Amino acid sequence: MPDKFTDVTTTGYGGRIVNSIKGVVIGLILFVVSFGLLYWNEGRVDLSNIAKTATEISSATVSTDSTLSGKLISTTGNANSDQIIGDNLFLNPDKFIAAKREVEMYSWIEKSESHNKTNTGGSETTETTYTYSKDWTENPKSSSNFKHPEGHENPQKSLDSYTNKVTTAIIGVYNFDPKSVALPNFSQLPLNSQNVTLNDGATLANDSYIFIKKSENGTFDSPQIGDLRISYHVLRLGFDGTIFGKLSGSKIEPYFDQDGNNLYRLFIGTRDQAISTLHTEYTTLLWILRLVGFLLMWFGLSALFGPISVLLDILPIFGTISRSVIGMITFLVALVLTIVTILVSMIAHNLIALIITLVITVGTIITFFVMMKNKKKASGGVERSNFIQ
């Protein structure tokens, strides 16, 4: 059975015009959504600013300051627990705050690539190539969703990924809930005969993976469809970290401010490093969403003018030229609109900046009308003087 298939379809001129008109509706939706996304993005809260307002307390002794009860605090200390956990399967219990079992299955993976060709008369021929390859994946697709499932059948994954966490932990002398706090990134656990117990045909392939043969002739170096490999990522106990949350006696719980913003998070490192991480995350997502908003606006605008290019496709060269021209124009328009929307959104979300902008705007308008009125009076006075003379 070949692992590459090519399907060829042709859409008539009339059908393409109808599809382009439908695309106008989609384009309008994308265009409108882009403004909402950009506005919402500029109003997102930078949690690092909230974190900076947290009262820093010592983790060596429980605070006796009653004024801090229910308030946002941060403390830095050693993260620990009196519990040990594994994954209840192969990983032996050890000093982990959390342990993730990642299960991948050797599976068929479908990829598709399409090429379009506009024909004289306005019809369009689409050539789509489907390629099937084998690789490890944590989330194998059902073969029923493949374009050509015959000979590319994926069995049901027989073991799922799983994350286990201790139920109680401390940082210094303060308790926190590992199951609800946002934890730092896990690191991959090197595997050996001391930290894993193998059963049910599982073998230790190397220091990164456990291999489970599900096929007849599969090996780790030459796996077959359905075979499994397992790796572990863990967060060990005993690291020096910083936690942000609400102080409640000897416990640190989830903190919500008056606007509903939540800050309950554990970091590896100092308070300053934690705040820096929060700000970096905010800034990174800010620019990603700005780019997404711009692309939505650009694609939306392009789709609005899609029918023009399709109508001109009766002679393909005209359609190609129109797409290039429309693409460049809508790119520039989308870029300008994106920048203006971002600036307006920044002002709208900042009360002080909004007030200043309104004062300047009103002042400018008043000044303009006063100048026009004075100019009119001066002009009238000159005319009367000339008339008397």
Sine and cosine of phi, psi and omega as CSV:
sin_phi,cos_phi,sin_psi,cos_psi,sin_omega,cos_omega
0.00,0.00,0.85,-0.53,-0.01,-1.00
-0.91,0.41,0.45,-0.90,-0.02,-1.00
-0.97,-0.24,0.19,0.98,0.04,-1.00
-0.68,-0.74,0.76,-0.65,-0.02,-1.00
-0.75,-0.66,0.58,-0.82,0.04,-1.00
-0.83,-0.56,0.84,-0.54,0.05,-1.00
-0.95,-0.33,0.70,-0.71,0.00,-1.00
-0.88,-0.48,0.82,-0.57,0.05,-1.00
-0.78,-0.62,0.49,-0.87,0.02,-1.00
-0.81,-0.58,0.78,-0.63,0.04,-1.00
-0.94,-0.33,0.80,-0.60,-0.04,-1.00
-0.93,0.36,0.24,-0.97,-0.04,-1.00
-0.86,0.51,-0.71,0.70,0.01,-1.00
-0.89,0.45,-0.67,0.74,0.02,-1.00
-0.89,0.45,-0.60,0.80,0.01,-1.00
-0.93,0.37,-0.61,0.79,0.03,-1.00
-0.90,0.44,-0.69,0.73,0.04,-1.00
-0.88,0.48,-0.70,0.71,0.01,-1.00
-0.89,0.45,-0.61,0.79,-0.01,-1.00
-0.93,0.37,-0.56,0.83,0.05,-1.00
-0.92,0.38,-0.64,0.77,0.10,-1.00
-0.88,0.47,-0.59,0.81,0.02,-1.00
-0.90,0.44,-0.46,0.89,0.04,-1.00
-0.89,0.46,-0.66,0.75,0.02,-1.00
-0.89,0.45,-0.72,0.70,0.03,-1.00
-0.89,0.46,-0.67,0.74,0.01,-1.00
-0.88,0.47,-0.64,0.77,0.02,-1.00
-0.90,0.44,-0.65,0.76,0.03,-1.00
-0.89,0.46,-0.72,0.69,0.01,-1.00
-0.87,0.49,-0.66,0.76,-0.02,-1.00
-0.88,0.47,-0.73,0.68,-0.01,-1.00
-0.92,0.39,-0.68,0.73,-0.02,-1.00
-0.88,0.47,-0.58,0.81,-0.03,-1.00
-0.87,0.50,-0.62,0.79,0.03,-1.00
-0.92,0.40,-0.68,0.73,0.02,-1.00
-0.89,0.45,-0.67,0.75,0.00,-1.00
-0.90,0.43,-0.72,0.69,-0.02,-1.00
-0.90,0.44,-0.66,0.76,0.02,-1.00
-0.90,0.43,-0.73,0.69,0.00,-1.00
-0.89,0.45,-0.63,0.77,-0.04,-1.00
-0.89,0.46,-0.66,0.75,-0.01,-1.00
-0.94,0.35,-0.32,0.95,0.00,-1.00
-1.00,-0.08,-0.03,1.00,0.04,-1.00
-0.88,0.47,0.54,-0.84,-0.03,-1.00
-1.00,0.04,0.74,-0.67,0.12,-0.99
-0.99,0.15,0.96,-0.27,-0.07,-1.00
-0.88,0.47,-0.35,0.94,0.03,-1.00
-0.91,0.42,-0.51,0.86,0.04,-1.00
-0.94,0.35,-0.59,0.80,0.08,-1.00
-0.93,0.37,-0.67,0.74,-0.02,-1.00
-0.87,0.49,-0.55,0.83,-0.01,-1.00
-0.91,0.42,-0.42,0.91,-0.01,-1.00
-0.99,0.11,-0.12,0.99,-0.02,-1.00
-0.92,0.38,0.66,-0.75,0.07,-1.00
-0.98,0.20,0.81,-0.59,-0.02,-1.00
-1.00,0.09,0.81,-0.59,0.00,-1.00
-0.82,-0.57,0.33,-0.95,0.02,-1.00
-0.97,0.24,0.58,-0.81,0.05,-1.00
-1.00,-0.07,0.03,1.00,-0.07,-1.00
-0.98,0.19,-0.58,0.82,0.00,-1.00
-0.67,-0.74,0.45,-0.89,0.02,-1.00
-0.94,0.34,0.75,-0.66,-0.04,-1.00
-0.91,0.41,0.66,-0.75,0.05,-1.00
-0.97,-0.23,0.11,0.99,-0.01,-1.00
-0.99,0.15,0.97,-0.25,-0.07,-1.00
-0.92,0.39,-0.36,0.93,-0.01,-1.00
-0.94,0.33,-0.26,0.96,-0.02,-1.00
-1.00,0.01,-0.15,0.99,-0.02,-1.00
-0.89,0.46,0.80,-0.60,-0.01,-1.00
0.99,0.14,0.00,1.00,-0.02,-1.00
-0.99,-0.12,0.31,-0.95,0.05,-1.00
-0.96,0.26,0.80,-0.60,0.03,-1.00
-0.74,-0.67,0.22,-0.97,0.19,-0.98
-0.70,-0.71,0.54,-0.84,0.08,-1.00
-0.57,-0.82,0.53,-0.85,-0.03,-1.00
-0.87,-0.49,0.74,-0.67,-0.02,-1.00
-0.10,-1.00,-0.23,-0.97,-0.02,-1.00
-1.00,0.05,0.81,-0.58,0.00,-1.00
-1.00,0.05,0.80,-0.60,-0.09,-1.00
-0.49,-0.87,0.10,-1.00,0.04,-1.00
-0.34,-0.94,0.46,-0.89,0.06,-1.00
-1.00,-0.05,0.11,0.99,0.04,-1.00
-0.98,-0.21,0.41,-0.91,0.15,-0.99
-0.81,-0.59,0.58,-0.82,-0.05,-1.00
-0.67,-0.74,0.39,-0.92,0.20,-0.98
-0.77,-0.63,-0.57,-0.82,0.06,-1.00
-0.90,-0.43,0.21,0.98,-0.01,-1.00
0.88,0.48,0.44,0.90,0.03,-1.00
-0.61,-0.79,-0.99,0.15,-0.02,-1.00
-0.95,-0.30,-0.54,0.84,-0.09,-1.00
-0.97,0.22,0.84,-0.54,0.02,-1.00
-0.94,0.35,0.60,-0.80,0.05,-1.00
-0.84,0.55,0.68,-0.73,-0.02,-1.00
-0.44,-0.90,-0.09,-1.00,-0.08,-1.00
-0.99,0.12,0.98,0.18,0.04,-1.00
-0.85,-0.53,0.61,-0.80,0.22,-0.98
-0.98,0.20,-0.60,0.80,0.02,-1.00
-0.49,-0.87,0.50,-0.87,0.04,-1.00
-0.63,-0.77,0.79,-0.62,0.02,-1.00
-0.93,-0.38,0.80,-0.60,0.13,-0.99
-1.00,-0.08,0.89,-0.46,0.02,-1.00
-0.97,-0.25,0.89,-0.45,-0.05,-1.00
-0.95,-0.32,0.84,-0.55,0.04,-1.00
-0.90,-0.44,0.58,-0.82,0.04,-1.00
-0.90,-0.43,0.64,-0.77,0.07,-1.00
-0.97,0.26,0.89,-0.46,-0.23,-0.97
-0.65,-0.76,0.28,-0.96,0.19,-0.98
-0.97,0.24,0.68,-0.73,0.03,-1.00
-0.81,-0.58,0.78,-0.63,-0.02,-1.00
-0.98,-0.18,0.73,-0.68,0.12,-0.99
-0.79,-0.61,0.57,-0.82,-0.01,-1.00
-0.76,-0.65,0.53,-0.85,0.02,-1.00
-0.62,-0.79,0.78,-0.62,-0.08,-1.00
-0.89,-0.45,0.57,-0.82,0.09,-1.00
-0.76,-0.65,0.76,-0.65,-0.03,-1.00
-0.95,-0.31,0.58,-0.81,0.06,-1.00
-0.71,-0.70,0.84,-0.55,0.02,-1.00
-1.00,0.05,0.76,-0.65,-0.05,-1.00
-0.98,-0.19,0.42,-0.91,0.09,-1.00
-0.86,0.51,0.75,-0.66,-0.08,-1.00
0.96,-0.27,-0.23,0.97,0.12,-0.99
0.98,-0.19,-0.12,0.99,0.05,-1.00
-0.96,0.26,0.26,-0.96,-0.03,-1.00
-0.71,-0.70,0.75,-0.66,0.05,-1.00
-0.97,-0.25,0.80,-0.59,-0.01,-1.00
-0.92,-0.40,0.83,-0.56,0.03,-1.00
-0.94,-0.35,0.91,-0.41,-0.03,-1.00
-0.91,-0.41,0.82,-0.57,0.01,-1.00
-0.96,-0.28,0.83,-0.56,0.04,-1.00
-0.97,-0.25,0.84,-0.55,-0.01,-1.00
-0.90,-0.43,0.70,-0.71,-0.02,-1.00
-0.89,-0.46,0.83,-0.56,0.02,-1.00
-0.74,-0.67,0.23,-0.97,0.00,-1.00
-0.94,-0.34,0.69,-0.72,0.02,-1.00
-0.29,-0.96,0.19,-0.98,0.06,-1.00
-0.99,0.15,0.69,-0.72,0.06,-1.00
-0.49,-0.87,0.60,-0.80,0.01,-1.00
-0.97,0.23,-0.43,0.90,-0.04,-1.00
-0.79,-0.61,0.98,0.22,0.00,-1.00
-0.92,0.40,0.63,-0.78,0.01,-1.00
-0.99,0.13,0.51,-0.86,0.08,-1.00
-0.93,0.36,0.71,-0.70,-0.02,-1.00
-0.89,0.45,-0.38,0.92,0.00,-1.00
-0.91,0.42,-0.31,0.95,0.03,-1.00
-1.00,-0.03,-0.06,1.00,0.04,-1.00
-0.97,0.24,0.48,-0.88,0.08,-1.00
-0.93,0.37,-0.60,0.80,0.02,-1.00
-0.78,-0.63,0.99,0.12,-0.08,-1.00
-0.96,0.27,-0.34,0.94,-0.07,-1.00
-0.88,0.48,0.84,-0.54,0.00,-1.00
0.99,0.15,0.04,1.00,0.00,-1.00
-0.77,-0.64,0.69,0.73,-0.06,-1.00
-0.99,0.16,0.80,-0.60,0.11,-0.99
-0.99,-0.16,0.80,-0.61,0.08,-1.00
-0.95,0.30,0.23,-0.97,0.07,-1.00
-0.92,0.39,0.73,-0.68,0.04,-1.00
-0.91,0.43,0.83,-0.56,-0.16,-0.99
-1.00,0.01,-0.14,0.99,0.00,-1.00
-0.58,-0.82,0.74,-0.68,-0.07,-1.00
-0.99,-0.15,0.36,-0.93,0.15,-0.99
-0.93,0.37,0.38,-0.93,-0.12,-0.99
-0.39,-0.92,0.66,-0.75,0.07,-1.00
-0.87,-0.50,0.79,-0.61,0.01,-1.00
-0.89,-0.45,0.63,-0.78,0.00,-1.00
-0.72,-0.69,0.50,-0.86,0.12,-0.99
-0.92,0.40,0.41,-0.91,-0.04,-1.00
-1.00,0.06,-0.42,0.91,0.03,-1.00
-0.65,-0.76,0.56,-0.83,0.04,-1.00
-0.45,-0.89,0.26,-0.96,0.01,-1.00
-0.74,-0.67,0.43,-0.90,0.20,-0.98
-0.80,-0.61,0.94,-0.35,-0.20,-0.98
0.93,0.37,-0.87,-0.49,0.03,-1.00
-0.96,-0.28,0.08,1.00,-0.07,-1.00
-0.99,-0.16,0.71,-0.70,0.06,-1.00
-0.99,0.11,0.56,-0.83,0.14,-0.99
-0.58,-0.81,0.28,-0.96,-0.07,-1.00
-0.98,-0.17,0.96,-0.27,-0.03,-1.00
-0.90,0.44,-0.37,0.93,-0.05,-1.00
-0.98,0.18,-0.33,0.94,-0.01,-1.00
-0.90,-0.43,-0.32,0.95,0.03,-1.00
-0.97,0.23,0.55,-0.84,0.11,-0.99
-0.98,0.22,0.86,-0.51,-0.12,-0.99
-1.00,-0.07,0.33,-0.94,0.10,-0.99
-0.92,0.38,0.17,-0.99,0.04,-1.00
-0.89,0.46,0.59,-0.81,0.05,-1.00
-0.99,0.11,0.33,-0.94,0.09,-1.00
-0.87,-0.49,0.49,-0.87,-0.04,-1.00
-0.94,0.35,0.67,-0.74,-0.03,-1.00
-1.00,-0.07,0.86,-0.51,0.12,-0.99
-0.91,0.41,0.74,-0.67,-0.08,-1.00
-0.99,-0.14,0.57,-0.82,0.07,-1.00
-0.43,-0.90,0.04,-1.00,-0.07,-1.00
-0.94,0.35,-0.22,0.97,0.00,-1.00
-1.00,0.04,-0.51,0.86,-0.07,-1.00
-0.97,-0.24,0.00,1.00,0.10,-0.99
-0.75,-0.66,0.53,-0.85,0.11,-0.99
-0.88,-0.48,0.87,-0.49,-0.13,-0.99
-0.99,-0.10,0.62,-0.78,0.07,-1.00
-0.40,-0.92,0.04,-1.00,0.03,-1.00
0.80,0.61,0.61,0.79,0.07,-1.00
0.99,0.15,0.06,1.00,0.02,-1.00
-0.96,0.28,0.60,-0.80,0.03,-1.00
-0.77,-0.64,0.48,-0.88,0.04,-1.00
-1.00,0.07,0.96,-0.27,-0.08,-1.00
-0.96,0.27,-0.67,0.74,0.04,-1.00
-0.27,-0.96,-0.23,-0.97,-0.05,-1.00
-0.98,0.19,0.08,1.00,0.02,-1.00
-0.91,-0.40,-0.48,0.88,-0.16,-0.99
-0.69,-0.72,0.55,-0.83,0.28,-0.96
-0.98,-0.19,0.68,-0.73,-0.03,-1.00
-0.93,-0.38,0.72,-0.70,0.07,-1.00
-0.84,-0.55,0.90,-0.44,-0.02,-1.00
-0.99,0.16,0.85,-0.53,0.07,-1.00
-0.92,-0.39,-0.25,0.97,0.03,-1.00
-0.99,-0.10,0.02,-1.00,-0.05,-1.00
-0.97,0.24,-0.66,0.75,-0.13,-0.99
-0.85,-0.52,0.29,0.96,-0.08,-1.00
-0.96,0.27,0.58,-0.82,0.16,-0.99
-0.73,-0.68,0.22,-0.98,-0.02,-1.00
-0.90,0.44,-0.62,0.78,-0.01,-1.00
-0.98,0.19,-0.36,0.93,0.03,-1.00
-0.68,-0.74,0.94,0.34,-0.09,-1.00
-0.95,0.31,0.37,-0.93,0.07,-1.00
-0.87,-0.49,0.29,-0.96,-0.02,-1.00
-0.83,0.56,0.78,-0.62,0.01,-1.00
0.98,-0.22,-0.32,0.95,0.03,-1.00
-0.92,0.40,0.45,-0.89,-0.06,-1.00
-0.87,-0.50,0.52,-0.85,0.20,-0.98
-0.75,-0.67,0.60,-0.80,-0.11,-0.99
-0.80,-0.60,0.72,-0.69,0.11,-0.99
-0.78,-0.62,0.30,-0.96,-0.04,-1.00
-0.79,-0.61,0.67,-0.74,0.10,-0.99
-0.82,-0.57,0.73,-0.68,-0.15,-0.99
-0.71,-0.71,0.34,-0.94,0.20,-0.98
-0.88,-0.48,0.95,-0.30,-0.08,-1.00
-0.97,0.24,0.39,-0.92,0.13,-0.99
-0.98,0.22,0.23,-0.97,0.16,-0.99
1.00,0.03,0.15,0.99,0.03,-1.00
-1.00,-0.03,0.41,-0.91,0.08,-1.00
-1.00,0.07,0.85,-0.53,-0.07,-1.00
-0.64,-0.77,0.09,-1.00,0.02,-1.00
-0.81,-0.59,0.70,-0.71,0.02,-1.00
-0.85,-0.53,0.59,-0.80,0.10,-1.00
-0.89,-0.45,0.68,-0.73,0.02,-1.00
0.07,-1.00,-0.10,-0.99,-0.01,-1.00
-1.00,0.00,0.73,-0.68,0.01,-1.00
-0.99,0.15,0.79,-0.61,0.05,-1.00
-0.65,-0.76,1.00,0.05,-0.07,-1.00
0.92,0.40,-0.87,-0.49,0.04,-1.00
-0.99,-0.13,0.24,0.97,0.00,-1.00
-0.91,-0.42,0.47,-0.88,0.13,-0.99
-0.89,-0.45,0.87,-0.49,-0.13,-0.99
-0.88,-0.48,0.12,-0.99,0.03,-1.00
-0.86,0.51,0.69,-0.73,0.00,-1.00
-0.94,-0.33,0.73,-0.68,0.10,-0.99
-0.81,-0.58,0.76,-0.65,0.05,-1.00
-1.00,0.08,-0.07,-1.00,-0.09,-1.00
-0.91,0.40,-0.32,0.95,0.02,-1.00
-0.99,-0.13,0.08,1.00,0.04,-1.00
1.00,0.06,0.12,0.99,0.04,-1.00
-0.96,0.27,0.74,-0.67,-0.07,-1.00
-0.97,-0.23,0.71,-0.70,0.10,-0.99
-0.68,-0.74,0.97,-0.24,0.05,-1.00
-0.52,-0.86,1.00,-0.06,-0.19,-0.98
-0.51,-0.86,0.60,-0.80,0.01,-1.00
-0.94,-0.35,0.72,-0.69,-0.01,-1.00
-0.83,-0.56,0.46,-0.89,0.20,-0.98
-1.00,0.05,0.81,-0.59,0.02,-1.00
0.92,-0.40,-0.24,-0.97,-0.11,-0.99
-0.99,0.11,0.15,-0.99,0.05,-1.00
-0.86,0.51,-0.71,0.70,-0.01,-1.00
-0.88,0.47,-0.65,0.76,0.03,-1.00
-0.91,0.42,-0.62,0.79,0.02,-1.00
-0.90,0.43,-0.71,0.70,0.00,-1.00
-0.90,0.44,-0.63,0.78,0.04,-1.00
-0.89,0.45,-0.64,0.77,0.03,-1.00
-0.89,0.45,-0.70,0.72,0.02,-1.00
-0.87,0.49,-0.67,0.74,-0.02,-1.00
-0.93,0.37,-0.63,0.77,0.03,-1.00
-0.89,0.46,-0.68,0.73,0.03,-1.00
-0.88,0.48,-0.69,0.73,0.01,-1.00
-0.89,0.46,-0.74,0.67,-0.05,-1.00
-0.90,0.43,-0.67,0.74,0.00,-1.00
-0.87,0.49,-0.75,0.67,0.00,-1.00
-0.92,0.38,-0.55,0.84,0.02,-1.00
-0.85,0.53,-0.74,0.67,-0.04,-1.00
-0.96,0.27,-0.53,0.85,0.06,-1.00
-0.89,0.45,-0.72,0.69,-0.02,-1.00
-0.94,0.33,-0.51,0.86,0.11,-0.99
-0.89,0.46,-0.68,0.73,0.03,-1.00
-0.91,0.41,-0.68,0.73,0.03,-1.00
-0.87,0.49,-0.68,0.73,0.03,-1.00
-0.88,0.48,-0.68,0.73,0.04,-1.00
-0.89,0.47,-0.71,0.70,-0.03,-1.00
-0.91,0.43,-0.64,0.77,0.05,-1.00
-0.88,0.48,-0.67,0.74,0.00,-1.00
-0.92,0.40,-0.68,0.73,-0.02,-1.00
-0.91,0.41,-0.76,0.65,0.00,-1.00
-0.89,0.45,-0.61,0.79,0.02,-1.00
-0.89,0.45,-0.73,0.68,0.02,-1.00
-0.89,0.46,-0.66,0.75,0.00,-1.00
-0.88,0.47,-0.65,0.76,0.00,-1.00
-0.92,0.40,-0.53,0.85,0.02,-1.00
-0.88,0.47,-0.53,0.85,-0.01,-1.00
-0.98,-0.19,0.14,0.99,-0.01,-1.00
-0.82,0.57,-0.68,0.73,-0.02,-1.00
-0.85,0.53,-0.50,0.87,0.00,-1.00
-0.89,0.46,-0.73,0.68,-0.02,-1.00
-0.91,0.41,-0.61,0.79,0.00,-1.00
-0.91,0.41,-0.66,0.75,0.03,-1.00
-0.88,0.48,-0.62,0.79,0.00,-1.00
-0.97,0.23,-0.21,0.98,-0.01,-1.00
-0.93,0.37,-0.06,1.00,0.07,-1.00
-0.86,0.51,-0.47,0.88,0.25,-0.97
-0.85,-0.52,0.97,-0.25,-0.16,-0.99
-0.76,0.65,-0.58,0.82,-0.05,-1.00
-0.89,0.45,-0.59,0.80,0.01,-1.00
-0.93,0.37,-0.64,0.77,0.03,-1.00
-0.90,0.44,-0.65,0.76,0.00,-1.00
-0.90,0.43,-0.70,0.71,0.01,-1.00
-0.89,0.45,-0.68,0.73,-0.04,-1.00
-0.91,0.42,-0.60,0.80,0.03,-1.00
-0.90,0.44,-0.64,0.77,0.01,-1.00
-0.91,0.41,-0.69,0.72,-0.01,-1.00
-0.91,0.40,-0.73,0.68,0.01,-1.00
-0.89,0.46,-0.64,0.76,0.00,-1.00
-0.88,0.48,-0.69,0.72,-0.01,-1.00
-0.93,0.37,-0.69,0.72,-0.02,-1.00
-0.91,0.42,-0.74,0.67,-0.02,-1.00
-0.92,0.40,-0.50,0.86,0.07,-1.00
-0.88,0.47,-0.75,0.66,-0.03,-1.00
-0.92,0.40,-0.67,0.74,0.01,-1.00
-0.90,0.44,-0.70,0.71,0.00,-1.00
-0.90,0.45,-0.62,0.79,0.00,-1.00
-0.90,0.44,-0.72,0.70,0.00,-1.00
-0.90,0.43,-0.73,0.69,-0.01,-1.00
-0.89,0.45,-0.60,0.80,0.03,-1.00
-0.90,0.44,-0.72,0.69,0.00,-1.00
-0.89,0.46,-0.70,0.71,0.01,-1.00
-0.89,0.45,-0.69,0.73,0.00,-1.00
-0.89,0.46,-0.66,0.75,0.03,-1.00
-0.89,0.45,-0.71,0.70,-0.01,-1.00
-0.90,0.43,-0.72,0.70,0.02,-1.00
-0.89,0.46,-0.66,0.76,0.00,-1.00
-0.91,0.42,-0.64,0.77,0.03,-1.00
-0.87,0.49,-0.67,0.74,0.00,-1.00
-0.93,0.37,-0.70,0.71,-0.05,-1.00
-0.89,0.46,-0.53,0.85,-0.01,-1.00
-1.00,0.06,-0.13,0.99,0.00,-1.00
-0.92,-0.39,0.96,-0.29,-0.11,-0.99
-0.86,0.52,-0.70,0.71,-0.03,-1.00
-0.89,0.45,-0.73,0.69,0.01,-1.00
-0.89,0.45,-0.59,0.81,0.01,-1.00
-0.91,0.41,-0.69,0.72,0.00,-1.00
-0.90,0.44,-0.71,0.71,0.01,-1.00
-0.87,0.49,-0.69,0.72,-0.01,-1.00
-0.89,0.46,-0.68,0.73,0.02,-1.00
-0.90,0.43,-0.67,0.74,0.01,-1.00
-0.88,0.47,-0.71,0.70,0.01,-1.00
-0.89,0.45,-0.68,0.73,-0.02,-1.00
-0.90,0.44,-0.75,0.66,0.01,-1.00
-0.89,0.46,-0.67,0.74,0.02,-1.00
-0.88,0.48,-0.65,0.76,0.01,-1.00
-0.90,0.44,-0.68,0.73,-0.01,-1.00
-0.90,0.44,-0.71,0.70,0.00,-1.00
-0.88,0.47,-0.71,0.70,0.02,-1.00
-0.86,0.51,-0.66,0.75,-0.01,-1.00
-0.88,0.47,-0.74,0.68,-0.02,-1.00
-0.93,0.37,-0.60,0.80,0.05,-1.00
-0.89,0.45,-0.69,0.72,0.02,-1.00
-0.89,0.45,-0.66,0.75,0.01,-1.00
-0.90,0.43,-0.64,0.77,0.00,-1.00
-0.91,0.41,-0.70,0.71,0.02,-1.00
-0.90,0.44,-0.62,0.78,0.00,-1.00
-0.91,0.41,-0.61,0.79,0.00,-1.00
-0.92,0.39,-0.66,0.75,0.03,-1.00
-0.89,0.45,-0.71,0.71,0.00,-1.00
-0.88,0.47,-0.64,0.77,0.01,-1.00
-0.92,0.40,-0.63,0.78,0.03,-1.00
-0.91,0.42,-0.62,0.78,0.01,-1.00
-0.91,0.42,-0.63,0.78,0.02,-1.00
-0.91,0.42,-0.67,0.75,-0.04,-1.00
-0.91,0.42,-0.65,0.76,0.01,-1.00
-0.91,0.41,-0.63,0.78,0.01,-1.00
-0.89,0.47,-0.69,0.73,0.01,-1.00
-0.90,0.43,-0.58,0.82,-0.03,-1.00
-0.92,0.38,-0.66,0.75,0.00,-1.00
-0.90,0.43,-0.66,0.75,0.01,-1.00
-0.90,0.44,0.00,0.00,0.00,0.00
